[in-house]
């Protein structure tokens, strides 16, 4: 026990070494003497930080030219200052936590740091600023102009100021698997934020989050995973961009090494001289986690898993952790590696020496299941180069650890990154990336699906695996938090159903075989005319906002009357009354000679245009026929009796009146009345929308249910397939527009409109809607915004038709008017 007295202040340091008491005393005297000498010698007064750790005492000078003074001990160090009595502190973390809480409780934000005396403070509270491997305690204060953070230790600045009008994005974050984080971005770059704050309770975090969100004029609405998914599926986001967005939404941040963004290994060939991206064997199997890629290793892990008590886990280490991140980044962030490894680099042979060797170890190593980080698909190759000439050690073969050894197919670091990025955006990866997303961010992340996919990690890596706040013992709680932060954390689960596949050009397909579960038919190879038509449609939709009224027709007729109008003569030609009840829908058959009408009187009527009379009546439902559609010689009738009936229609050639014969092929039952029905362009799929808000997708060959999704609150007004049959759009009485993926049944986009939408036409990306107000609304589904509002009817728009080339639109409304529209050149 050695004392140092100076200026009537008493400090004491107690050291205990079981093995060598005299050596402990000598080391302690050396430390005290060095610090005392630095203080006494006026010419050597040095400002810095004095750090008392569990295994060493460190003096860290602010002047970078001065050496860091560090003396290590074998067991532990206890520190007492100014008669403070801390009789027992189990470890460094507990000591720091107790000291920190005491200092935060005694201090507050210095309001002299405000940029203006006119600023009005809204709230302040203690927080920690999260940096890689460091949480810097201090106080946050938010005013009507600025967000301030004042660190207790004055590092890296006395106060950090962020002007609220500069903030572009804010995100709630998990920290240590608890909802305590808040990340603020002043740029559109989702990868690097301006500040990451960890709060001590969720209520404080949420209050500041919502205050900033409502205050900011420039605040960008936070996109959902589903909205990004639709952009990615449609090719508006690259694979790299989409993965960055998913990481961002799943609380991954470059400021938090325990939740660093995770990217997949996509290449499996690191030995060939040429990288063949047309060969599927070049790529990693993205349907399996890294730990399941080697069957022999997986069998050993499964044998251990079966004999393990609950809670069981397959992999004892994670695919993303601070150690793995710094394994890749040691050449650009050596200080973080030294901090993590007690001032030493890892053994030279265990360093990140070679891309190929690292991949091999991930396949064969008993505990190595790590994935990659975004830097492998970026443009900065510095993490692959030892530009600072760091002494990273000498391997067993005698060679020094220098730059990372590249695969033979890479001519240099930039070439490696370029080819790696190309592989990520390749056809094969685009077709299979959704399988990896299911494992990391999706429905195979946890539960029975994770077990089936051999994707089960330690329970502490999952959100909700343990409630640290319920642990009363301080040492045990800190130990648990430390384990969570250092072991690795599974991303926040973003999807609970299978992720849809990306839409990719058919002529680049290199997969071994098409999915047997995909109901979408491939288009004809002879597509030159189709391509020209498709380009015309794209051009039309680009100019859809330029719709102009050509003519208007007013209808003063009963609802039960069919009336025919000639566009050329601009006059009514004839009318026909079928029933004393209203007609619900009508359609013209492809031959142009027959009109089919459905009615609320439960019947369907066939009208002959050449003969000008009713030709047939189909009585097949027990309630109103709400909607119908036609393909080839089949009629599909939807009814409020909760059924859709499929009819085979054939003309009776023996009859002079050309009457039709109707054969009932199928009856598709629903749980509620069917209000709308539609076919995909190929006639292979059928979709129905019900009064209970359910969308059902049917296989038109087997009449079996493919997907059934309850996605609206109340009646669905209209449903329609996208031109490529990948998606279904629905609108309902709840004023929502929902995009449902045909293959998975996932609702991948949801837009809440200001008014109820009754009908629409769409191209998969943009939607022309008829609203309750009578206006036409042009929606961009990729940004979930209305790009144009076009005045149309004085009442709700109830019907809409668009020509094949999308240049002519006809709308009908409750104001009893029909409006003809044309695109302006």
C-alpha positions in Angstrom: 0.0 0.0 0.0 1.8 3.1 -1.3 0.7 6.7 -0.8 1.6 9.7 -2.8 0.8 13.1 -1.2 0.8 16.3 -3.2 -0.9 19.7 -2.6 -2.8 18.1 0.4 -4.6 15.7 -2.0 -4.4 12.0 -1.3 -4.5 9.4 -4.0 -3.9 5.7 -3.4 -3.4 2.7 -5.6 -3.7 -0.8 -4.3 -2.0 -3.6 -6.2 -2.1 -7.3 -5.3 -0.2 -10.1 -7.1 -0.6 -13.5 -5.6 2.6 -14.8 -7.3 5.0 -12.0 -6.6 4.2 -9.4 -4.0 7.6 -7.6 -4.2 7.3 -7.4 -8.0 3.9 -5.8 -7.6 5.3 -3.2 -5.2 8.1 -2.4 -7.5 5.8 -2.0 -10.5 3.5 0.2 -8.6 6.3 2.4 -7.3 7.5 2.7 -10.9 4.1 3.9 -12.1 3.7 6.4 -9.3 7.2 7.7 -9.7 6.7 8.2 -13.5 3.4 10.1 -13.1 4.8 12.1 -10.1 7.9 13.1 -12.1 5.8 14.2 -15.1 3.7 16.4 -12.8 6.7 17.9 -10.9 8.8 18.7 -14.0 7.3 21.9 -15.4 9.1 21.4 -18.7 7.4 18.0 -19.0 3.9 18.8 -18.1 1.8 16.6 -20.3 -2.0 16.7 -20.6 -3.6 13.3 -21.2 -5.9 10.6 -19.9 -5.1 8.4 -17.0 -6.8 5.0 -17.4 -7.1 2.4 -14.7 -7.9 -1.0 -16.2 -8.4 -4.5 -14.8 -5.0 -5.6 -16.1 -3.0 -2.4 -16.5 -2.6 1.3 -15.8 -2.3 3.5 -18.8 -1.3 7.2 -19.3 -2.4 8.3 -22.8 -0.9 11.7 -23.7 -2.9 14.1 -26.0 0.4 14.9 -27.7 0.9 12.1 -30.3 4.7 12.6 -30.1 4.7 11.5 -26.5 4.7 7.7 -25.8 1.8 5.9 -24.2 2.8 4.7 -20.7 1.4 1.3 -19.8 2.2 -1.2 -17.1 0.4 -4.5 -17.0 -0.4 -6.6 -13.9 -1.2 -10.3 -13.6 -4.4 -10.1 -11.6 -6.3 -6.8 -10.9 -6.0 -3.2 -9.9 -8.3 -1.2 -7.6 -8.4 2.5 -7.7 -9.5 4.9 -4.9 -9.5 8.7 -5.4 -10.1 11.5 -2.9 -11.4 9.3 0.0 -14.0 7.6 -2.3 -14.7 4.2 -0.8 -15.3 1.5 -3.4 -14.5 -1.5 -1.4 -15.2 -4.1 -4.1 -15.5 -3.7 -7.8 -15.4 -7.1 -9.6 -14.0 -5.9 -12.9 -13.2 -2.9 -15.1 -16.6 -2.7 -16.7 -18.5 -2.6 -13.4 -16.1 0.1 -12.0 -16.5 2.2 -15.1 -20.3 1.8 -15.1 -20.6 2.8 -11.5 -18.3 5.8 -11.9 -20.1 6.9 -15.0 -23.6 6.8 -13.5 -22.3 8.9 -10.6 -20.8 11.5 -12.8 -23.8 11.7 -15.1 -26.1 12.2 -12.2 -24.0 15.1 -10.8 -23.6 16.9 -14.2 -25.8 18.4 -16.9 -25.5 19.9 -20.3 -23.7 23.3 -20.3 -26.2 25.6 -21.9 -23.4 28.2 -22.4 -22.6 26.0 -25.5 -25.8 27.1 -27.3 -25.1 28.8 -30.6 -27.8 31.5 -29.9 -29.3 33.0 -26.7 -32.7 32.7 -28.5 -32.6 28.9 -28.7 -35.3 27.2 -26.8 -34.3 23.8 -25.2 -36.8 21.0 -25.6 -35.1 18.2 -23.7 -31.8 16.9 -22.3 -30.8 13.6 -20.9 -27.7 11.4 -20.3 -26.6 9.3 -23.3 -23.6 7.6 -24.8 -22.1 8.3 -28.2 -21.4 5.0 -29.9 -18.2 4.7 -31.8 -16.4 1.5 -32.9 -15.6 -0.4 -29.7 -16.2 2.7 -27.6 -19.3 4.3 -26.0 -18.5 7.8 -24.9 -20.8 9.1 -22.1 -22.2 12.6 -22.0 -25.4 14.6 -22.3 -27.6 15.3 -25.3 -29.7 18.4 -25.5 -32.1 19.3 -28.3 -33.4 22.7 -29.0 -35.6 24.3 -31.7 -32.5 24.7 -33.8 -29.8 22.2 -32.9 -29.0 18.8 -31.6 -26.1 18.9 -29.1 -23.9 16.2 -27.6 -21.5 17.1 -24.8 -19.1 14.3 -23.8 -18.0 14.1 -20.2 -14.4 13.7 -21.2 -14.5 16.5 -23.9 -13.5 14.0 -26.6 -13.6 14.3 -29.6 -14.8 17.8 -29.1 -16.1 19.9 -26.1 -19.5 19.8 -27.7 -20.8 18.3 -31.0 -23.5 20.3 -32.8 -25.8 19.2 -35.5 -28.2 21.7 -37.1 -31.6 20.2 -37.4 -32.3 21.7 -40.8 -29.3 19.6 -42.1 -30.6 16.3 -40.8 -31.7 14.1 -43.7 -32.5 10.8 -41.9 -33.0 9.5 -38.4 -33.3 5.8 -37.4 -34.2 4.0 -34.2 -31.6 1.4 -33.4 -31.1 -1.6 -31.2 -28.0 -1.5 -29.1 -27.0 -4.7 -27.2 -30.3 -6.2 -28.5 -32.2 -3.5 -26.7 -34.2 -0.6 -28.3 -32.0 2.2 -27.0 -30.1 3.5 -30.1 -30.7 6.6 -32.4 -28.7 7.3 -35.5 -28.7 10.6 -37.3 -27.7 11.2 -40.9 -27.0 14.6 -42.5 -26.4 13.0 -45.9 -28.2 10.5 -48.1 -25.3 8.0 -47.5 -26.9 5.3 -45.4 -23.5 3.7 -44.7 -22.0 6.3 -42.5 -23.9 8.5 -40.0 -23.1 11.8 -38.3 -23.8 10.6 -34.8 -25.0 7.4 -33.1 -26.4 7.8 -29.6 -27.3 5.2 -27.1 -29.9 6.2 -24.5 -30.4 4.7 -21.0 -34.2 4.2 -21.6 -36.4 3.8 -24.6 -38.8 6.6 -23.6 -36.0 9.3 -23.9 -34.9 7.9 -27.2 -38.4 7.9 -28.7 -39.2 11.4 -27.5 -36.1 12.9 -29.2 -36.8 10.7 -32.3 -40.3 12.0 -32.7 -39.4 15.6 -31.9 -36.8 15.6 -34.7 -39.1 13.8 -37.1 -42.0 16.3 -36.8 -39.7 19.3 -36.7 -37.6 18.7 -39.8 -38.7 20.1 -43.1 -36.1 18.1 -44.9 -36.8 14.9 -43.1 -37.1 12.0 -45.6 -39.9 9.5 -44.8 -38.3 6.3 -43.7 -38.9 3.6 -46.3 -40.1 0.1 -45.3 -38.4 -3.1 -46.2 -41.3 -3.8 -48.5 -41.0 -0.6 -50.5 -37.2 -1.2 -51.0 -38.1 -4.8 -52.0 -40.4 -3.6 -54.8 -37.7 -1.2 -56.1 -35.1 -4.0 -56.1 -37.5 -6.5 -57.8 -38.1 -4.0 -60.5 -34.4 -3.3 -61.1 -34.5 0.2 -59.7 -32.0 -0.8 -56.9 -28.9 -2.8 -57.4 -28.2 -5.9 -55.2 -25.5 -3.8 -53.4 -27.9 -0.9 -52.7 -30.7 -3.2 -51.6 -28.4 -5.1 -49.1 -27.3 -1.8 -47.7 -30.9 -0.7 -47.2 -31.8 -4.0 -45.5 -28.8 -3.7 -43.2 -29.8 -0.2 -42.3 -33.4 -1.2 -41.6 -32.1 -4.2 -39.5 -30.1 -1.8 -37.2 -26.7 -2.5 -38.7 -24.3 0.4 -38.5 -20.7 1.1 -39.2 -20.5 2.8 -35.9 -21.3 -0.4 -34.0 -18.9 -3.2 -34.7 -21.2 -5.6 -32.9 -23.8 -4.8 -35.6 -21.7 -4.0 -38.6 -23.4 -4.4 -42.0 -23.2 -8.0 -43.2 -22.9 -9.1 -46.9 -22.7 -12.6 -48.3 -19.9 -14.5 -49.9 -21.1 -14.9 -53.5 -18.1 -16.5 -55.2 -16.9 -20.0 -54.6 -14.0 -20.1 -57.1 -10.8 -18.5 -55.8 -8.3 -20.8 -57.7 -9.1 -20.4 -61.4 -7.1 -18.0 -63.6 -10.3 -16.7 -65.2 -13.6 -16.0 -63.5 -16.5 -17.6 -65.5 -19.7 -15.9 -64.4 -21.8 -17.9 -66.9 -21.0 -21.0 -64.9 -23.3 -21.6 -61.9 -20.4 -23.6 -60.2 -18.5 -20.3 -59.8 -21.0 -19.1 -57.2 -21.7 -20.0 -53.6 -25.0 -21.7 -52.8 -26.9 -18.8 -51.3 -29.7 -21.0 -50.0 -27.5 -22.3 -47.2 -25.7 -20.5 -44.3 -21.9 -20.7 -44.4 -21.9 -23.4 -41.7 -24.0 -25.7 -43.9 -22.0 -25.4 -47.1 -19.6 -28.3 -46.1 -21.7 -31.4 -45.6 -19.0 -33.3 -43.6 -18.7 -30.4 -41.1 -22.5 -30.0 -41.0 -22.9 -33.6 -40.0 -20.5 -33.2 -37.1 -22.4 -30.1 -36.0 -25.8 -31.8 -36.3 -24.5 -34.8 -34.2 -23.5 -32.4 -31.4 -26.8 -30.4 -31.8 -28.9 -33.5 -31.3 -27.2 -34.4 -28.0 -27.3 -30.8 -26.7 -29.8 -29.8 -23.9 -32.2 -26.9 -24.5 -31.7 -24.3 -25.6 -29.9 -25.9 -28.5 -27.8 -24.2 -31.1 -26.0 -25.4 -34.2 -23.2 -22.8 -34.4 -21.2 -21.7 -31.4 -19.9 -18.6 -33.2 -21.7 -16.0 -35.3 -21.3 -14.9 -38.9 -20.8 -11.3 -37.9 -19.0 -10.0 -34.8 -16.5 -7.2 -33.8 -13.6 -9.7 -34.1 -14.6 -10.8 -37.6 -15.1 -7.2 -38.8 -11.7 -6.2 -37.5 -10.2 -9.3 -39.0 -11.0 -7.8 -42.4 -10.3 -4.2 -41.5 -7.0 -4.6 -39.4 -4.9 -2.8 -42.1 -7.1 0.3 -42.0 -8.2 0.3 -38.4 -5.3 -1.3 -36.5 -6.1 0.8 -33.4 -9.4 -1.0 -33.0 -7.8 -4.4 -33.4 -5.2 -3.5 -30.7 -8.0 -2.3 -28.4 -10.0 -5.5 -28.9 -6.9 -7.8 -28.4 -5.3 -6.2 -25.4 -2.7 -4.2 -27.3 -1.6 -7.1 -29.6 -2.4 -8.2 -33.1 -3.6 -11.8 -33.6 -1.1 -14.5 -34.4 0.3 -13.9 -37.9 -1.1 -17.1 -39.4 -4.6 -16.3 -38.1 -4.6 -12.8 -39.7 -6.4 -11.9 -42.9 -3.7 -13.0 -45.3 -5.5 -14.4 -48.3 -9.0 -14.3 -49.9 -8.8 -17.9 -51.0 -7.5 -19.2 -47.6 -10.2 -17.2 -45.7 -12.9 -18.8 -47.9 -11.4 -22.2 -47.4 -11.3 -21.8 -43.7 -15.0 -20.6 -43.7 -15.8 -23.9 -45.5 -13.6 -26.2 -43.3 -12.9 -24.5 -40.0 -14.7 -26.0 -37.0 -15.8 -22.6 -35.7 -15.5 -20.2 -38.6 -18.8 -19.3 -40.2 -18.2 -15.6 -41.0 -19.8 -13.7 -43.9 -18.3 -10.6 -45.6 -18.6 -6.9 -45.0 -19.7 -4.1 -47.5 -16.1 -3.1 -48.2 -15.6 -6.2 -50.4 -18.1 -4.7 -52.9 -17.0 -1.1 -52.7 -14.4 0.9 -54.5 -11.8 1.5 -51.7 -9.2 -1.2 -51.7 -7.2 0.1 -48.8 -8.4 -2.6 -46.4 -6.6 -5.1 -48.7 -3.3 -3.2 -48.5 -0.8 -2.6 -45.7 -0.2 1.0 -46.7 0.9 1.9 -43.2 3.7 -0.7 -43.2 2.3 -2.2 -40.0 4.2 -4.8 -38.2 1.5 -7.5 -38.3 3.9 -10.3 -37.6 5.7 -13.1 -39.3 4.0 -16.4 -40.3 5.3 -19.8 -39.7 6.8 -20.0 -43.1 8.9 -17.0 -42.3 7.1 -14.5 -44.5 5.8 -11.2 -43.2 2.1 -10.3 -43.1 1.7 -7.6 -45.8 -1.0 -7.1 -48.4 -3.9 -9.6 -48.7 -3.2 -12.3 -51.3 -5.7 -12.1 -54.2 -7.2 -15.0 -56.2 -5.5 -15.7 -59.6 -8.3 -14.2 -61.6 -7.7 -10.7 -60.1 -5.0 -8.6 -61.7 -4.9 -6.2 -58.7 -6.9 -4.8 -55.8 -9.2 -2.6 -57.9 -9.7 -5.4 -60.4 -10.7 -7.8 -57.5 -13.2 -5.3 -56.2 -14.6 -4.6 -59.6 -15.1 -8.3 -60.4 -16.4 -9.0 -56.9 -19.0 -6.3 -57.4 -19.9 -7.6 -60.9 -20.4 -11.1 -59.3 -22.8 -9.6 -56.7 -24.8 -8.0 -59.5 -24.7 -11.1 -61.8 -27.6 -12.9 -63.1 -27.1 -16.0 -60.9 -26.8 -14.0 -57.7 -29.8 -11.8 -58.7 -31.9 -14.9 -59.1 -30.8 -16.4 -55.7 -30.1 -13.5 -53.4 -33.6 -13.7 -52.0 -32.6 -17.1 -50.5 -29.8 -15.6 -48.5 -32.0 -12.8 -47.4 -34.4 -15.4 -46.1 -31.6 -16.7 -43.9 -30.2 -13.5 -42.6 -33.1 -11.0 -42.5 -36.1 -13.2 -43.3 -38.4 -16.1 -42.2 -35.6 -18.6 -42.0 -33.8 -16.5 -39.4 -35.5 -18.1 -36.4 -38.0 -20.7 -35.3 -38.8 -24.0 -37.0 -37.8 -22.6 -40.4 -34.3 -21.8 -39.1 -34.0 -25.3 -37.7 -35.0 -26.8 -41.1 -32.5 -24.6 -42.9 -29.6 -25.5 -40.4 -29.5 -21.8 -39.4 -29.6 -21.9 -35.6 -27.1 -19.7 -33.6 -26.6 -19.2 -29.9 -29.8 -17.8 -28.2 -27.9 -14.7 -27.0 -27.4 -13.5 -30.5 -31.2 -13.1 -31.1 -33.3 -10.1 -30.1 -35.5 -11.1 -27.2 -33.2 -14.0 -26.3 -32.6 -12.5 -22.8 -33.9 -9.5 -20.9 -30.7 -7.9 -19.5 -32.7 -5.3 -17.6 -34.3 -8.0 -15.5 -30.9 -9.3 -14.2 -30.4 -7.7 -10.8 -26.8 -8.7 -10.2 -24.7 -6.0 -11.7 -21.7 -8.2 -12.5 -23.9 -10.8 -14.1 -25.8 -8.2 -16.1 -22.6 -6.5 -17.4 -21.0 -9.9 -18.2 -24.1 -10.8 -20.2 -24.1 -7.4 -22.1 -20.4 -7.8 -22.8 -21.0 -11.3 -24.2 -23.8 -10.0 -26.5 -21.7 -7.1 -27.8 -18.6 -9.2 -28.4 -20.1 -12.5 -29.6 -22.2 -11.1 -32.4 -25.8 -10.2 -33.0 -28.3 -11.5 -35.5 -29.9 -8.7 -37.5 -33.4 -7.5 -36.8 -35.9 -9.8 -38.6 -37.4 -7.8 -41.5 -39.6 -10.5 -43.2 -41.7 -13.3 -41.8 -42.6 -14.9 -45.1 -40.5 -16.1 -48.1 -38.8 -13.2 -49.9 -39.8 -12.9 -53.6 -37.3 -13.5 -56.3 -35.9 -10.7 -58.4 -37.3 -10.1 -61.8 -34.4 -10.8 -64.2 -34.2 -10.7 -68.1 -34.9 -14.2 -69.5 -32.2 -14.2 -72.1 -29.4 -14.0 -69.4 -30.7 -17.0 -67.5 -27.8 -19.3 -66.3 -29.5 -21.2 -63.6 -29.5 -25.0 -63.7 -33.3 -25.4 -63.8 -36.3 -23.1 -63.4 -38.2 -23.2 -60.1 -41.0 -25.8 -60.2 -43.0 -23.6 -57.8 -43.1 -20.6 -60.1 -46.5 -20.2 -61.7 -45.3 -17.5 -64.2 -45.0 -18.6 -67.8 -42.0 -17.5 -69.8 -42.6 -15.3 -72.8 -42.1 -16.3 -76.4 -38.5 -16.1 -77.7 -39.7 -14.3 -80.8 -40.0 -11.0 -79.0 -38.9 -8.3 -81.5 -42.5 -7.1 -81.9 -43.2 -7.5 -78.2 -40.1 -5.5 -77.4 -41.3 -2.7 -79.7 -44.7 -2.8 -78.0 -43.2 -2.8 -74.6 -41.1 0.3 -75.4 -44.2 2.1 -76.6 -45.9 1.2 -73.4 -43.0 2.4 -71.3 -42.9 5.7 -73.2 -46.6 6.1 -72.7 -46.4 5.6 -69.0 -43.5 8.0 -68.8 -45.8 10.7 -70.3 -49.0 9.6 -68.5 -49.2 12.9 -66.7 -49.9 14.6 -70.0 -53.4 13.0 -70.4 -55.9 15.4 -72.0 -59.7 15.2 -72.4 -60.7 14.4 -75.9 -64.5 14.2 -75.4 -67.1 13.8 -72.7 -70.4 11.9 -72.9 -73.2 12.4 -70.4 -75.5 9.5 -69.6 -79.0 10.1 -68.5 -80.2 6.5 -68.5 -81.3 4.0 -65.8 -78.5 1.8 -64.2 -80.0 -1.3 -65.7 -79.5 -0.2 -69.3 -76.7 -1.1 -71.7 -76.0 1.7 -74.1 -73.6 1.6 -77.0 -71.7 4.7 -78.2 -69.7 5.2 -81.4 -66.4 7.0 -80.9 -66.1 7.8 -84.6 -69.7 9.2 -84.9 -69.6 10.6 -81.4 -73.2 9.6 -80.8 -75.2 6.8 -79.2 -76.1 4.0 -81.4 -78.5 1.8 -79.4 -79.5 0.7 -75.9 -80.8 -2.4 -74.3 -82.5 -3.0 -70.9 -82.0 -6.5 -69.4 -83.4 -6.2 -65.9 -85.0 -4.0 -63.4 -81.8 -4.1 -61.4 -78.5 -2.4 -62.0 -75.8 -3.9 -64.2 -72.5 -4.4 -62.3 -70.0 -4.9 -65.2 -69.7 -5.4 -68.9 -67.1 -6.6 -71.4 -66.7 -6.9 -75.1 -65.5 -10.3 -76.4 -62.5 -10.4 -78.8 -64.7 -10.9 -81.9 -66.3 -7.5 -81.3 -69.8 -9.1 -81.8 -70.8 -10.0 -78.3 -71.2 -7.9 -75.1 -71.4 -9.7 -71.8 -73.1 -7.9 -68.9 -73.5 -9.0 -65.2 -76.3 -7.8 -63.0 -77.3 -7.5 -59.4 -80.2 -9.8 -60.2 -77.8 -12.8 -60.1 -77.7 -13.2 -63.9 -75.2 -12.8 -66.7 -76.6 -11.5 -70.1 -75.1 -11.9 -73.6 -75.9 -9.2 -76.1 -75.4 -9.7 -79.9 -74.0 -6.5 -81.5 -74.9 -7.5 -85.1 -78.5 -8.6 -84.2 -79.0 -5.9 -81.6 -80.7 -8.2 -79.2 -80.2 -10.3 -76.1 -78.7 -13.6 -77.2 -78.4 -15.6 -73.9 -78.9 -15.5 -70.2 -76.8 -17.4 -67.7 -78.3 -18.0 -64.3 -75.6 -19.5 -62.1 -75.4 -17.6 -58.8 -77.4 -17.3 -55.6 -76.5 -13.6 -55.1 -75.5 -10.6 -57.2 -72.9 -11.1 -59.9 -70.3 -8.4 -59.0 -67.6 -8.8 -61.7 -66.4 -11.1 -64.5 -63.6 -11.7 -66.9 -63.1 -13.7 -70.1 -60.2 -15.6 -71.6 -60.4 -17.8 -74.8 -63.7 -19.6 -74.5 -64.0 -19.4 -70.7 -66.1 -17.0 -68.6 -65.2 -16.3 -64.9 -68.1 -14.9 -62.9 -67.6 -13.5 -59.4 -70.5 -13.2 -57.0 -71.5 -12.0 -53.5 -72.5 -15.6 -52.8 -68.8 -16.2 -52.0 -68.0 -18.1 -55.2 -66.3 -17.7 -58.6 -67.6 -19.9 -61.3 -65.7 -20.9 -64.3 -67.8 -21.6 -67.4 -66.9 -23.2 -70.8 -68.9 -21.4 -73.5 -69.5 -22.9 -76.9 -71.9 -21.8 -79.6 -74.7 -24.2 -80.7 -74.2 -24.4 -84.5 -77.5 -26.3 -85.0 -79.5 -23.3 -83.7 -80.5 -20.5 -86.0 -80.1 -18.1 -83.1 -76.5 -19.1 -82.4 -77.3 -19.7 -78.8 -74.4 -20.7 -76.4 -74.0 -23.7 -74.3 -72.5 -23.3 -70.8 -70.6 -26.0 -69.0 -69.6 -25.4 -65.4 -65.9 -26.3 -65.1 -65.1 -25.2 -61.5 -66.5 -23.4 -58.5 -64.0 -21.5 -56.4 -65.2 -21.0 -52.9 -64.3 -18.1 -50.7 -65.0 -17.1 -47.1 -66.8 -13.9 -48.1 -68.5 -12.3 -51.0 -66.3 -11.8 -54.1 -66.3 -8.2 -55.3 -63.7 -8.2 -58.1 -61.8 -10.7 -60.2 -59.0 -10.5 -62.8 -56.8 -12.8 -65.0 -53.1 -12.4 -65.8 -52.2 -11.6 -69.4 -51.4 -15.3 -70.2 -54.6 -16.6 -68.7 -52.7 -18.9 -66.4 -53.5 -17.1 -63.1 -56.7 -15.7 -61.5 -57.0 -13.3 -58.7 -60.0 -12.4 -56.6 -60.8 -9.6 -54.1 -63.4 -10.2 -51.4 -65.6 -8.1 -49.1 -63.5 -9.2 -46.1 -60.3 -7.7 -47.5 -58.8 -11.0 -48.7 -56.8 -11.4 -52.0 -56.7 -14.9 -53.3 -54.5 -16.0 -56.2 -55.6 -19.2 -58.1 -53.8 -21.6 -60.5 -56.1 -21.5 -63.6 -55.2 -25.0 -64.7 -55.8 -26.9 -61.5 -58.1 -24.3 -59.9 -56.1 -24.6 -56.7 -55.2 -21.8 -54.3 -51.7 -20.5 -54.7 -51.8 -17.6 -52.2 -54.4 -16.2 -49.8 -53.6 -12.9 -48.2 -55.7 -10.8 -45.9 -54.3 -7.4 -46.8 -57.2 -4.9 -46.6 -59.6 -3.8 -43.9 -62.9 -4.1 -45.6 -64.1 -4.5 -49.2 -61.6 -4.7 -52.0 -62.8 -2.6 -55.0 -60.4 -3.7 -57.7 -57.5 -6.1 -58.3 -55.2 -6.6 -61.3 -52.0 -8.4 -62.2 -48.9 -6.5 -63.3 -48.0 -7.0 -67.0 -45.3 -9.5 -66.1 -47.7 -11.5 -63.8 -45.2 -11.1 -60.9 -47.4 -8.9 -58.7 -51.0 -8.1 -57.9 -52.2 -4.6 -57.1 -55.4 -4.2 -55.0 -57.3 -1.1 -53.7 -60.0 -1.1 -51.1 -62.4 0.8 -48.9 -59.6 1.3 -46.4 -57.9 3.8 -48.9 -54.9 1.5 -49.2 -53.1 0.3 -52.3 -51.3 -3.1 -51.7 -48.8 -4.9 -54.0 -48.7 -8.6 -53.3 -46.0 -10.9 -54.7 -47.5 -13.8 -56.7 -44.8 -16.3 -55.9 -44.6 -15.8 -52.1 -47.8 -14.1 -51.2 -45.9 -11.3 -49.4 -47.3 -7.8 -49.4 -44.3 -6.0 -50.7 -45.7 -2.5 -50.9 -48.5 -0.7 -49.0 -49.6 2.9 -49.7 -52.2 4.7 -47.6 -53.9 7.2 -49.9 -55.6 10.4 -48.8 -58.8 9.2 -50.3 -60.5 5.9 -51.3 -59.4 4.6 -54.7 -62.1 2.8 -56.7 -60.4 1.6 -59.9 -57.0 1.8 -61.6 -54.6 0.8 -64.5 -50.9 0.1 -63.8 -47.7 -1.1 -65.4 -46.0 -2.6 -62.4 -44.3 0.6 -61.3 -46.8 3.4 -61.8 -50.6 3.5 -61.1 -53.3 5.6 -62.7 -56.1 5.6 -60.1 -59.6 6.9 -60.0 -60.3 8.4 -56.6 -63.4 9.1 -54.5 -63.0 12.8 -55.2 -63.3 12.3 -58.9 -59.7 13.1 -59.7 -57.2 10.8 -61.5 -54.1 10.2 -59.4 -50.8 9.2 -60.9 -48.9 7.2 -58.3 -45.2 6.2 -58.3 -45.2 2.9 -56.3 -41.4 2.9 -56.0 -41.4 6.1 -54.0 -45.0 5.8 -52.7 -45.9 9.3 -53.8 -48.5 11.0 -56.0 -46.7 12.5 -58.9 -49.7 14.2 -60.5 -53.4 14.9 -59.8 -55.6 15.3 -62.9 -59.1 16.8 -62.4 -61.7 14.5 -64.0 -65.2 13.8 -62.7 -67.4 15.6 -60.2 -68.1 12.4 -58.4 -66.1 9.2 -57.6 -64.4 7.5 -60.6 -65.9 4.1 -60.7 -64.5 2.6 -63.9 -61.4 2.8 -66.1 -60.2 1.3 -69.3 -56.8 1.7 -71.0 -55.8 0.7 -74.6 -53.1 -1.9 -75.3 -50.5 0.7 -76.1 -51.5 2.8 -73.1 -52.2 5.9 -75.1 -56.0 6.1 -74.7 -57.9 6.0 -71.4 -61.7 6.0 -70.8 -63.1 6.7 -67.4 -66.6 6.6 -66.0 -67.9 8.2 -62.8 -70.8 8.6 -60.4 -71.5 11.9 -62.1 -72.9 9.7 -65.0 -70.2 10.9 -67.4 -67.8 9.0 -69.6 -64.6 10.9 -70.4 -62.2 10.0 -73.3 -58.6 10.8 -72.7 -55.5 10.9 -75.0 -51.8 11.2 -74.3 -50.3 14.3 -75.7 -47.2 13.9 -77.8 
